[in-house]
Amino acid sequence: MKLLEDKILTDGQVYPGGVLKVGSFLNHQIDVPFVNELGKEFYRLYKDEGVNKILTIEASGIGIACLVAQNFNVPVVFAKKNQTKNIAGEVYTSKVVSFTHGREYDIIVSKEFLGPDDKVLIIDDFLANGSALQGLIKLVEDSGAKLAGCGIVIEKGFQPGGDMIRKTGVRVESLAIIDDMTDDGQITFRS
Amino acid sequence: MKLLEDKILTDGQVYPGGVLKVGSFLNHQIDVPFVNELGKEFYRLYKDEGVNKILTIEASGIGIACLVAQNFNVPVVFAKKNQTKNIAGEVYTSKVVSFTHGREYDIIVSKEFLGPDDKVLIIDDFLANGSALQGLIKLVEDSGAKLAGCGIVIEKGFQPGGDMIRKTGVRVESLAIIDDMTDDGQITFRS
């Protein structure tokens, strides 16, 4: 999506080691009018899939997911991290490894809010190693819901998550795929 | 706001000790079309205040803040919790006490995203003891930004936060104020 690629080139900041900071418009400050345009694009891609629920993960996915959801006129459910107080049996749970923070954590969704009658679109801001997305997909599978697919704002195509998940047959639509980032800040998008 | 009071009575769950669960529409599952109506009401209340930025706190404030922000056509900034990796000087920081979880934590906002040119509306889902809201107000003050006021979805009027903050001269608009909740589930709203 050219609008997003241009925004990444203008406002994103590249740091050595494949780090892209987009806190000025996506995950610390949220440029709401801009993200609304992303929401329309996700709607265009998934509007015929019968989506009745958007699933994301706290925290940075939530705003994007809400702005996407209003196009579908459906609710958002966000998976919570590190909620150990919940009694087993009340929640679906899966494990996510954060490579950025070097730790493993649990994500949970209450069984009240995901079930066999749902057709779910998963939305997240980033896809890199794919652990968070795999965790969300497992929550959908465990609940018996159907998965329409995944909508990702920025995929790091030089990391394995996207390819790995597509190989399992899951539809993954990323609005920008970065194939290369050099330490001096050059970004190459997949065409 | 009658729409919200009705929703709380229909879908909220009261637990002993003044606990109100609204996870079915506000802070685990988000009823996006419904929250959009709350967003319009916050806009009606604050539209003449020159608001150019919405500030909230992760995680459950983010979705609501984004749905509010699109009425104002302005960005959202969300304060992050427990980010200890940030170098002093790059962020505004304040301390928040969570009575629910019985602990204290830091919240931070990057100095890039809040400053003297901003007129800020703070949005959050709940106001009870007021610690989170006080923390957010301090971030605004430290940044030199002006504060238009605070927009709260549900205020627990039987806890001291709302009165305490209004006494400092800050405008606080809560769409529903609960003056009493009994252990058997009766809810009394302030009229």
Interface residues (C-beta under 8 A of the other chain):
Chain A: G23 S24 F25 H28 Q29 I30 D31 V32 P33 V35 N36 E58 A59 S60 I62 G63 A65 C66 L67 A69 Q70 N73 V74 P75 V76 V77 F78 K80 V109 S110 E112 F113
Chain B: G23 S24 F25 H28 Q29 I30 D31 V32 P33 V35 N36 E58 A59 I62 G63 A65 C66 L67 A69 Q70 N73 V74 P75 V76 V77 F78 K80 V109 S110 E112 F113
